[in-house]
Amino acid sequence: MSAPDNHTDHHAADPVDDVVPLMPIVLPIVGGVLMFLLAFIAVSMA
């Protein structure tokens, strides 16, 4: 039998895990800004 693992693992926090809960808010905002910028470029080139 193996000895019980009594130590705790202290590892660095993953930055991806901090960003994932914000994705439903961030993605539509960034998508809207991107669509606005692309439309502005298309109108200014026309």
Steps between C-alpha positions, in 0.01 A plus 500: 500500500611852437534764768222757525566823315490763774668790319307757306598600149570872473496573130465825315150607404421441134410832333271317257284383793456863605386611152262217410207616723513843329467362146117534472541872572824574317437319170182687395657836590817426306295363210292818488808721506660292226189520281485878552866542404464282191189691390680832558793382287264381223309830493816709505648302210181527291 
